[in-house]
Amino acid sequence: MNSEEPTLLKHKFVFIPLTHRPILLWTSKPVPLLTAGLYLAPFFLNTHLPSAHGSSSCLSIIMSIRSPHSCRAFICHIVCGTRTNGLSPIPNFGSIAQFTIPAISGLSILTKCGLLCIFVSGSMLVHYHIHTHGSHKYSSHCLDFTGAIATTDKNKQVLDKLQVERERGITVKAQTASLFYKYQGQTYLLNLIDTPGHVDFSYEVSRSISACQGVLLIVDANQGIQAQTVANFYLAFEAQLTIIPVINKIDLKNADPERVEKQIEKVFDIPTEECIRISAKLGTNVEQVLQEVVKRLPPPTFKKEDPFKALVFDSNFDHYRGVVANIALFGGYLSKGDRIISAYLGKSYEVNELGLLRPDEHPTDRLYAGQVGYVIAGMKEVKEAQIGDTLYHQKHLVEALPGFKPAKAMVFAGMYPMDQSDYSALRSAVEKLTLNDSSVTVQRDSSLALGAGWRLGFLGLLHMEVFNQRLEQEYNASVIVTAPTVPYKAILSSAKLIKEHGKEEITIVNPAQFPDRSVVKEYLEPMVMGTIITPDDYIGKIMSICLNRRAVQKNMVYIDDHRVMMKYLFPLNEIVVDFYDLLKSMSSGYASFDYEDAGYQPAHVIKMDILLNGKPVEELTTIVHKDRAYSAGKAMCERLQDAIPRQMFEIAVQAAIGSKVIARETIKAYKKNVLAKCYGGDITRKMKLLKKQAEGKKKMRYIGTVQVPKDAFINVLKRKDK
């Protein structure tokens, strides 16, 4: 090395642990690289660069190639260079990147929005309606386009990390990924959060929004605006986020992007020229969306000079490493080895590992303000990582961040282990899963028939089914889930009960604990404002279904020549089990449905018990409207007759209100032919055998237990509306 070349300083910063030895090139000249992507790490911050000539400092970034499709960048060394004015953009991908930074004595490298000056760090929320709008495919294309993942069949569902997501084709958990994107000679860091679209997982969307500066609202070019699109648009609008409308699936034969653009303009008041047409399947215009994200989304306003402050917006439990928390940094920076404090618990932890999500975990040495990443800090108990908690440095006390509004459970169901000996294992599984899904509420419960268990609150029936499926798949837990119910309220008239509860108005989540009418002034049932978007061909059928479910029409408006948006006020109990399935069936799959809480209203409701051989089954107790008690009881008995397998004895299935039986069905017993061995002979011999069999059946009926299949608890509530 000749004397004119820069002096090497002993500073090294590893972005990602490499699988092989890095290549060190001691030169300041550009060197060709066999790579199509350049990923730069945000770890240059707070690195003091002494100047050899008292002028300025220059960084040389050396690349290490892992494969033609995937590369990993790291800072090989920092060298001193000659003085230049300002900051040079990144050169072509084919050479080593060099940056020159004006020397400022005793100061760190200048930063913008949590990264080196050339980066603009912004969080981007990709938000969409279930799988029909295809923004999950778009998210994968973004990862592929920016080089975060390789283009392989294995990565087609790279953001579907849960088995239930891959099986059902829906997004259940919001997933985070950091992307490096080069635009007009500068490289930007974008944090993408891919969120669910179904109403049952709206809490994932509301939590993700808190970490973002803008959203991509992805709409299907074939189906147009859906009810979930409207609901989630207003979530982003109320949070004052920048909204970029994207029309997907323009490659479909029946795609009509012009019609969808007019819908967006009419419903959301967004000009048609702001819409971007893409095909996530073919990759059409994916880059244009990234360009618009850079142009339109504002960068975070947080500074690295501020005290460290981070919001825990998601977490999961790893059996070996403990709690892994996803955090958004709202100030300062976090380094490996720092001691941090949880504002919720006041406990202190040492940071063992932190890094970016691309979308898999990639450890780094630091995270900076404006970034989204993960942190592992030795939290061994699931209760230690509360979603919405604020983390801060031990030395710098900060004001806690607002956090999130607790999710309001709309559906409650009892959950019990198949065998009581599995109670402890199931309790551990439920605790770990509720850490990852904080919208589930848990209360201890017990049943005479099923033993000790829990009363769990969910955001909807799909949410309940997915939670149950995740328990079975991820924790190998076999459970019994009782019939779902909604939370009612009762205004008490009994002074004794008011004193016992400490208030006049109580909430009832378990129908078995429904108070008697004699001690109650009035009952209140939960209401929801439902939004239905459908082609006008199905208006008649859908209005008939809604009226049959005691709904009151509030509004109806055409959003284009053929599609109608209707608003109905529904009792929650009428839609929670099977309304969505019925709506899809009646509209050939074209209608969409979404709802939001609309408070409580007085209602004439009563408790209906189900008796099997005269014994009440607490788990099948339901609350029904007084006018529908007879029809609901008869239908429930008929479905139970089909759901419960025949036994060796006769089973009487009865529906009762108080002591009055309002409906009954009988499940016939299996009958063994005790006369098979009698060939002719005296009739008294045959009568004796038949009498003995009848006595045995009668005895068995009194002491026998009826086995109810676990899927019967949900199936019996499904109605067959015409």
LINJOGI-V537417 format. One line per field, one symbol per residue. phi: phi as a letter, one per 30 degrees, with the letter a starting at -180 (. if undefined). burial: + if it has 24 or more other ideal C-beta (glycine too) atoms within 12 Angstrom, else -. A space follows every 10 residues. Layout:
phi: ???
burial: ???
This chain:
phi: .dddddddcd bbbcdbecdb ddccccacce bdbcbcbbcc cccddhcdcd cdcicbbbcc cccbdcaecb bbcaddacbd bddbcibddd deddbddbbc bedbeicddd bbhibeedcc cbccccbach cdcidddded ddddddidbd dbddcdbddd dcddddddib cccdccbccc bcbhibcccc ccbccdcded cddddddded cbcabcccbd dcdidcdddd dddddddddh cdccdbccid dddcdbdddd dddddddcic eddddccbbd dcididdddd dddddcdddd cdbdddddab cdcaabccdc cidccdbcdc libbcdjdcb bdddcidcbc ddaalccbdd dbdbdbbbej cbabbcbidc cdddcddjdc cbdddbdbdd deibdedcdc bbadbbddbd dceddddddd ddddddbddd cbbdabbddc idabcccbdl ddeddddddd eddcbhccbc cdddbcdcbb cdcddddddd diadcbcccc edcdddddcb dacbcdcbcc cccbdddcee ddddddddci dcdcaabdca dbcbcccbcc deddcdcbdd ddddddchid dbbbbbdbib bdaccbcccc cchicdcedc dbcbdedced dddddddddd edddddcdbd bccbcbcicc dcaabbcddd bdddcddcci iddddddddd dddddddddd ddcdcddcdd dddcddddcc dd
burial: -----+--+- +-++++---- -+--+--+-- +-+-+-++++ +++++++-+- +----+++++ ++++++---+ ++++++++++ +-----+--+ +-+--+++++ +++-----++ ++++++++++ ++++++++++ ++++++++++ ++++++++++ ----+-++++ ++-++--+-+ ++++++++++ +++--+++++ ++++++++++ ++++++++++ ++++++++++ ++++++++++ ++++++--+- ++++++++++ -+--+++-++ ++++--++-+ ----++++++ --++++-+++ -+++-++-++ -+++-+++++ +++++++--- -+++++++++ ++++++-+-+ +++---+-+- +++++++++- ++++++++++ +++++++++- -+-+++++++ +++------- +--+--++++ +++++++--- -++--++-++ ++++++++++ ++--+-+-++ +-++++++++ ++++++++++ ++-++-+-++ ++++++++++ ++-------- -----+++++ +++++----+ --++++++++ ++++++-++- +++-++-+++ +-------++ --++++++++ ++++++++++ -+++-++--+ ++++++++-+ --+-++++++ +++-++++++ +++++--++- -+++++++++ +-++--++++ +++++++--- +++++-+-+- ---------- ---------- ------+--- +----+-+-+ -++++++++- +-
